[in-house]
Amino acid sequence: MAKNERSGTAGKKPVRRRFLVSGPGRRRSVMRISVLGLIPALALGIAVGGIGTLYQDEPSVMPVVSADTQFTLSGHGNGHGRGMGQWGAYGYAKNQGWSGERILSHYYGGTVLDSMPPAQMSVRLTARDDETLDVYSAAGMVVNGQRTAPGEAAHLTALPGGGASVVVTSGCGGGVVWEAVTSHPWVDPVDLSPDRPADQFLTMCGDNAPYRGALGVVLDNGAARTVNLLDMEDYLLGVVPVEAKADWADSGGAEALRAQAVAARSYAAVEHRSSYADTCDTQDCQVYGGAGKEDPRTTEAVRSTTGAVLSRDGDIVATEFSSSTGGYSSGGAFPAVADEGDTISPNHDWTQMFSAGEIAEAFGVGELTSLKVLSRNGLGVDGGRVTALEVVGTKATVGVTGMQARMKLGLKSDWFTIGDGAGVVESPVSETVAPELNSQITDSSGTVVETQIEAKYREFGGATGTLGAPVGPEMQLPSEAGTFRVFENGTIIWTEILGAQVVDANVLREWIPTDMS
């Protein structure tokens, strides 16, 4: 699995902050000035008594985090956390003696062990995109119905309509032996049966990478693609050793490799990525390294589980897995479970360091002012995986999921806490509910019925009343002092002190000034 990581070092500069201070003429943050463009010229002229207590002439302060301020993100696990944790499987096998079947049952609740008939897999070899197919075999091979001599190379170029031009040479760079145009754009081994000996593998010119089965070419919207077609079990021989660690078998983890073989087979069996290939060879699908990555220890795991899959209600299920759950799987298609086996993982706990400038650039918010976790899934320590994160800067406020934040920052997982400066970790307690929920009305069962602003809007007659139709969503006031919503003929503002009140545009401008000079 990919491991994107940034390592902190000793001797980091101390945390520094600088502040933008505004005087009476610039009373509030200008983060949401653009919404004023939605306010009509003829807003309701309804003044609200006591509103002035919210607007005082003392300066307000909006912190801007210095670009070189360091943030420590402390997290757990590596990957999306859905389904089986590979390190956890190893931990259960090595330290608790679990069988592969028990490991699978633990991570993939609601499934049963089943079997599938022999099948083939077609795999897009992404590293060969936009290239011709240049291949040879020690035992010879078959192309365009003709068998080549041992060591001769075939060069295939995909043609529109599904065929290919073929040039056979003496060795990869030798003289032309023969050439043709074929409607069958495949190079086949001398024997198409599965589990063939190494001298029958097809080997790429250039890097000498060997593959079982057949190799072919196709055009994908005009772009050349190389496809490996082979038996499912042969395919798994090149998957398990690159998705897991073969040497786990040497330290009590052979059953984890058997579990991995079943999970990989089940996942592959339901893959149908494109019209020309069932799957790909990267972690966007599951990693496949061809025959050159095979290992006797993982080969044994595959062969000892031949045809075994997991199913639910008679259908094979897509058994996702990731490197490390961090101690708790994330749920989804399978119930979330505690993962005690994961304590053996090198990424069970981790930290990654970022500067404020790096965070701001990743999210495109200008200069960073705050980074806040709004909600978590509640599973595991620290409140669990991040489900909503708010990034506030001088140019924009961005809301993302934890998984989106992981992708933006290159984090190991979406289960993390935020420290302001090296070694300081946030408290998750106050961040499990977004602040907007304070303005919501719930019934006796706790179900949200409407917001305070929606209730006030209904009181004024809704869309057929004096306020007219809404012209934007509810938005936050600066410093999260409350919320507001703009309508055709006025604005409703909500704060904890006032509740929901109808105000005119001038009152709202007191909160969000348009004068930037």
RAJOTA-V126434 format. One record per helix or strand. SS is the DSSP state (hx for helix, st for strand). FROM is the first residue (numbers start at 0). TO is the last residue. If there is no record, write none. Layout:
ss:SS from:FROM to:TO
ss:SS from:FROM to:TO
This chain:
ss:st from:16 to:21
ss:hx from:32 to:37
ss:hx from:50 to:53
ss:st from:59 to:64
ss:st from:69 to:74
ss:st from:77 to:77
ss:st from:83 to:84
ss:hx from:85 to:95
ss:hx from:99 to:106
ss:st from:111 to:114
ss:st from:119 to:123
ss:hx from:125 to:127
ss:st from:132 to:135
ss:st from:140 to:142
ss:st from:145 to:146
ss:st from:152 to:157
ss:st from:163 to:168
ss:st from:175 to:181
ss:st from:185 to:188
ss:hx from:197 to:199
ss:st from:201 to:203
ss:st from:209 to:210
ss:st from:213 to:219
ss:st from:222 to:230
ss:hx from:231 to:236
ss:hx from:239 to:242
ss:hx from:245 to:250
ss:hx from:253 to:268
ss:st from:278 to:279
ss:hx from:290 to:292
ss:hx from:295 to:302
ss:st from:307 to:311
ss:st from:314 to:315
ss:st from:320 to:321
ss:st from:323 to:323
ss:st from:327 to:327
ss:st from:337 to:337
ss:hx from:339 to:343
ss:st from:349 to:354
ss:hx from:355 to:362
ss:st from:367 to:375
ss:hx from:380 to:382
ss:st from:385 to:392
ss:st from:396 to:399
ss:hx from:401 to:408
ss:st from:415 to:420
ss:hx from:428 to:430
ss:hx from:434 to:438
ss:st from:439 to:441
ss:st from:447 to:450
ss:hx from:451 to:458
ss:hx from:461 to:463
ss:st from:469 to:469
ss:st from:474 to:475
ss:hx from:477 to:479
ss:st from:481 to:486
ss:st from:489 to:494
ss:st from:498 to:502
ss:hx from:504 to:510
